[in-house]
Amino acid sequence: MDGMTDLVAPGDPRHGTYTGYKQLRCRCEDCRAAQARRYRERVRKGLPKNDPKHGTLTGYNNYGCRCEPCCEAYAAYRRKKLSNGLPEGDSRHGTLTGYNHYGCRCEPCCEADAAHRRKKLSGGLPEGDPRHGTLTGYNHHVCRCKPCCEALAAYRRKKASGGLPKNDPKHGTTTGYDNYGCRCESCRRGYAAYRRERRQRPDPAA
């Protein structure tokens, strides 16, 4: 099967199970689906009221808990990663991971992001693809046909009409400002800081 590691033989009964995905590191379609089902079930159940995982990244990421302590744990983690960036000599310089997950804006990381965007823009979706008219088509395949643009517009209208809940960790980010239409003081400051950083970034064409 495509994506399967050498540890799992074809026909192994553990294909399509969480054991196959987690312990045997199989990434066939059936094992990925089993992992997705398990994650959805955990998120649906959430965390019990007095669970010690409240206020942790595990509670936020693995259990989908959005209580105030879990949201603050996630926000603190993001602030720490973005403020520290990547140390000099780190092998993740010049990668999308460095740019997106560590907030690094060194020249190699900026070029990695630019190259990724150029590649996506040059691809698009072929005619007749069922992902036309979806957010996946617009965001992940950079398709700008009329149905994909309308899908994005409808999505943004829906998000902007709701705003952000009080303790949402996206407050103070460009995502909160742009995608959720939040205009709280924290989101305005986050957007202003982003604009200043963009203006100060050296022009790669210069």
MOQUIGI-V855827 format. One record per residue. RES is the residue in three letters. OMEGA is omega in whole degrees, -180 to 180 (* if undefined). BURIAL is # if it has 16 or more other ideal C-beta (glycine too) atoms within 10 Angstrom, else .. D_FIRST is the distance of its C-alpha to the first C-alpha in Angstrom with 2 decimals. Layout:
res=RES omega=OMEGA burial=BURIAL d_first=D_FIRST
res=RES omega=OMEGA burial=BURIAL d_first=D_FIRST
This chain:
res=MET omega=-180 burial=. d_first=0.00
res=ASP omega=176 burial=. d_first=3.80
res=GLY omega=-177 burial=. d_first=6.37
res=MET omega=177 burial=# d_first=5.67
res=THR omega=-180 burial=. d_first=9.02
res=ASP omega=-177 burial=. d_first=10.44
res=LEU omega=-176 burial=. d_first=12.14
res=VAL omega=-178 burial=# d_first=9.68
res=ALA omega=175 burial=. d_first=9.01
res=PRO omega=-180 burial=. d_first=6.83
res=GLY omega=179 burial=. d_first=9.35
res=ASP omega=-177 burial=# d_first=10.91
res=PRO omega=180 burial=. d_first=13.19
res=ARG omega=171 burial=# d_first=13.00
res=HIS omega=-180 burial=# d_first=9.80
res=GLY omega=179 burial=# d_first=11.62
res=THR omega=177 burial=# d_first=14.54
res=TYR omega=177 burial=. d_first=16.48
res=THR omega=179 burial=. d_first=16.53
res=GLY omega=-178 burial=# d_first=12.81
res=TYR omega=-170 burial=# d_first=13.28
res=LYS omega=-172 burial=. d_first=16.72
res=GLN omega=-179 burial=. d_first=17.25
res=LEU omega=176 burial=# d_first=14.01
res=ARG omega=177 burial=. d_first=13.08
res=CYS omega=-179 burial=# d_first=9.48
res=ARG omega=174 burial=# d_first=8.83
res=CYS omega=-176 burial=# d_first=6.00
res=GLU omega=-178 burial=. d_first=8.25
res=ASP omega=-179 burial=. d_first=9.64
res=CYS omega=176 burial=# d_first=10.66
res=ARG omega=178 burial=. d_first=12.18
res=ALA omega=178 burial=. d_first=13.97
res=ALA omega=177 burial=# d_first=15.29
res=GLN omega=180 burial=# d_first=16.65
res=ALA omega=178 burial=. d_first=18.23
res=ARG omega=-180 burial=. d_first=19.90
res=ARG omega=-180 burial=. d_first=21.28
res=TYR omega=179 burial=. d_first=22.64
res=ARG omega=-180 burial=. d_first=24.26
res=GLU omega=179 burial=. d_first=25.89
res=ARG omega=180 burial=. d_first=27.28
res=VAL omega=180 burial=. d_first=28.67
res=ARG omega=-179 burial=. d_first=30.18
res=LYS omega=-178 burial=. d_first=31.99
res=GLY omega=-179 burial=. d_first=33.08
res=LEU omega=174 burial=# d_first=35.29
res=PRO omega=-172 burial=. d_first=38.33
res=LYS omega=-174 burial=. d_first=41.67
res=ASN omega=-179 burial=. d_first=42.47
res=ASP omega=-178 burial=. d_first=39.02
res=PRO omega=179 burial=. d_first=39.44
res=LYS omega=172 burial=# d_first=36.36
res=HIS omega=-180 burial=# d_first=38.48
res=GLY omega=180 burial=# d_first=39.40
res=THR omega=175 burial=# d_first=36.27
res=LEU omega=178 burial=. d_first=33.19
res=THR omega=178 burial=# d_first=31.14
res=GLY omega=-178 burial=# d_first=33.07
res=TYR omega=-173 burial=# d_first=32.58
res=ASN omega=-172 burial=. d_first=28.92
res=ASN omega=-179 burial=. d_first=27.29
res=TYR omega=177 burial=# d_first=29.66
res=GLY omega=-178 burial=# d_first=30.65
res=CYS omega=-179 burial=# d_first=34.30
res=ARG omega=174 burial=. d_first=36.75
res=CYS omega=-176 burial=# d_first=39.98
res=GLU omega=179 burial=. d_first=42.42
res=PRO omega=179 burial=. d_first=41.71
res=CYS omega=178 burial=# d_first=37.93
res=CYS omega=179 burial=# d_first=38.48
res=GLU omega=178 burial=. d_first=40.96
res=ALA omega=179 burial=# d_first=38.63
res=TYR omega=-179 burial=# d_first=35.99
res=ALA omega=179 burial=# d_first=38.74
res=ALA omega=178 burial=. d_first=40.19
res=TYR omega=179 burial=. d_first=36.86
res=ARG omega=180 burial=# d_first=36.38
res=ARG omega=-179 burial=. d_first=40.00
res=LYS omega=-179 burial=. d_first=39.68
res=LYS omega=-176 burial=. d_first=36.58
res=LEU omega=-179 burial=. d_first=38.09
res=SER omega=-178 burial=. d_first=41.51
res=ASN omega=-176 burial=. d_first=40.42
res=GLY omega=179 burial=# d_first=38.17
res=LEU omega=177 burial=# d_first=36.77
res=PRO omega=179 burial=. d_first=38.97
res=GLU omega=-180 burial=. d_first=40.00
res=GLY omega=179 burial=. d_first=37.65
res=ASP omega=-176 burial=. d_first=34.59
res=SER omega=-179 burial=. d_first=31.41
res=ARG omega=170 burial=# d_first=30.32
res=HIS omega=-180 burial=# d_first=33.22
res=GLY omega=179 burial=# d_first=32.12
res=THR omega=175 burial=# d_first=28.92
res=LEU omega=177 burial=. d_first=28.14
res=THR omega=178 burial=. d_first=27.86
res=GLY omega=-177 burial=# d_first=31.41
res=TYR omega=-172 burial=# d_first=32.67
res=ASN omega=-171 burial=. d_first=31.11
res=HIS omega=180 burial=. d_first=30.82
res=TYR omega=176 burial=# d_first=33.81
res=GLY omega=-178 burial=# d_first=36.09
res=CYS omega=-179 burial=# d_first=36.81
res=ARG omega=174 burial=. d_first=38.76
res=CYS omega=-176 burial=# d_first=39.36
res=GLU omega=179 burial=. d_first=39.23
res=PRO omega=180 burial=. d_first=35.82
res=CYS omega=177 burial=# d_first=34.19
res=CYS omega=179 burial=# d_first=36.00
res=GLU omega=177 burial=. d_first=34.85
res=ALA omega=178 burial=# d_first=31.18
res=ASP omega=-180 burial=# d_first=31.63
res=ALA omega=180 burial=. d_first=33.54
res=ALA omega=178 burial=. d_first=30.98
res=HIS omega=180 burial=. d_first=28.20
res=ARG omega=178 burial=. d_first=30.48
res=ARG omega=-179 burial=. d_first=31.45
res=LYS omega=180 burial=. d_first=27.90
res=LYS omega=-178 burial=. d_first=27.19
res=LEU omega=-178 burial=. d_first=30.54
res=SER omega=-176 burial=. d_first=29.93
res=GLY omega=-177 burial=. d_first=26.75
res=GLY omega=-179 burial=# d_first=27.58
res=LEU omega=177 burial=# d_first=26.05
res=PRO omega=179 burial=. d_first=26.24
res=GLU omega=180 burial=. d_first=28.67
res=GLY omega=179 burial=. d_first=27.45
res=ASP omega=-177 burial=. d_first=24.63
res=PRO omega=179 burial=. d_first=24.61
res=ARG omega=171 burial=# d_first=24.81
res=HIS omega=180 burial=# d_first=28.35
res=GLY omega=179 burial=# d_first=30.84
res=THR omega=175 burial=# d_first=28.70
res=LEU omega=177 burial=. d_first=28.93
res=THR omega=178 burial=. d_first=25.38
res=GLY omega=-178 burial=# d_first=26.64
res=TYR omega=-172 burial=# d_first=29.73
res=ASN omega=-171 burial=. d_first=28.56
res=HIS omega=179 burial=. d_first=25.08
res=HIS omega=175 burial=# d_first=25.48
res=VAL omega=176 burial=# d_first=29.27
res=CYS omega=-178 burial=# d_first=30.13
res=ARG omega=174 burial=. d_first=33.88
res=CYS omega=-176 burial=# d_first=34.36
res=LYS omega=179 burial=. d_first=36.90
res=PRO omega=180 burial=. d_first=34.52
res=CYS omega=177 burial=# d_first=32.45
res=CYS omega=179 burial=. d_first=35.75
res=GLU omega=177 burial=. d_first=37.06
res=ALA omega=178 burial=# d_first=34.02
res=LEU omega=-179 burial=. d_first=34.73
res=ALA omega=180 burial=. d_first=38.45
res=ALA omega=179 burial=. d_first=38.00
res=TYR omega=-179 burial=. d_first=35.77
res=ARG omega=178 burial=. d_first=38.38
res=ARG omega=-179 burial=. d_first=41.22
res=LYS omega=-179 burial=. d_first=39.70
res=LYS omega=-177 burial=# d_first=39.05
res=ALA omega=-179 burial=. d_first=42.44
res=SER omega=-179 burial=. d_first=44.25
res=GLY omega=-176 burial=. d_first=43.02
res=GLY omega=-179 burial=. d_first=43.46
res=LEU omega=173 burial=# d_first=42.28
res=PRO omega=-172 burial=. d_first=43.14
res=LYS omega=-173 burial=. d_first=45.72
res=ASN omega=-179 burial=. d_first=43.55
res=ASP omega=-178 burial=# d_first=40.43
res=PRO omega=178 burial=# d_first=39.17
res=LYS omega=171 burial=# d_first=38.86
res=HIS omega=179 burial=# d_first=42.66
res=GLY omega=-179 burial=# d_first=43.90
res=THR omega=176 burial=# d_first=40.92
res=THR omega=176 burial=. d_first=40.53
res=THR omega=178 burial=# d_first=37.82
res=GLY omega=-178 burial=# d_first=40.49
res=TYR omega=-173 burial=# d_first=43.01
res=ASP omega=-170 burial=. d_first=41.02
res=ASN omega=-179 burial=. d_first=38.34
res=TYR omega=177 burial=# d_first=40.34
res=GLY omega=-179 burial=# d_first=43.80
res=CYS omega=-179 burial=# d_first=45.19
res=ARG omega=175 burial=. d_first=48.57
res=CYS omega=-177 burial=. d_first=49.47
res=GLU omega=-179 burial=. d_first=51.20
res=SER omega=180 burial=# d_first=48.16
res=CYS omega=177 burial=# d_first=45.91
res=ARG omega=178 burial=. d_first=48.71
res=ARG omega=179 burial=. d_first=49.08
res=GLY omega=180 burial=# d_first=45.36
res=TYR omega=179 burial=# d_first=45.37
res=ALA omega=179 burial=. d_first=48.59
res=ALA omega=178 burial=. d_first=47.22
res=TYR omega=179 burial=. d_first=44.14
res=ARG omega=178 burial=. d_first=46.49
res=ARG omega=-179 burial=. d_first=48.66
res=GLU omega=179 burial=. d_first=45.76
res=ARG omega=-179 burial=. d_first=44.60
res=ARG omega=-178 burial=. d_first=48.15
res=GLN omega=-178 burial=. d_first=48.52
res=ARG omega=-180 burial=. d_first=45.28
res=PRO omega=179 burial=. d_first=46.18
res=ASP omega=-178 burial=. d_first=45.56
res=PRO omega=-179 burial=. d_first=42.94
res=ALA omega=-177 burial=. d_first=44.75
res=ALA omega=* burial=. d_first=48.09
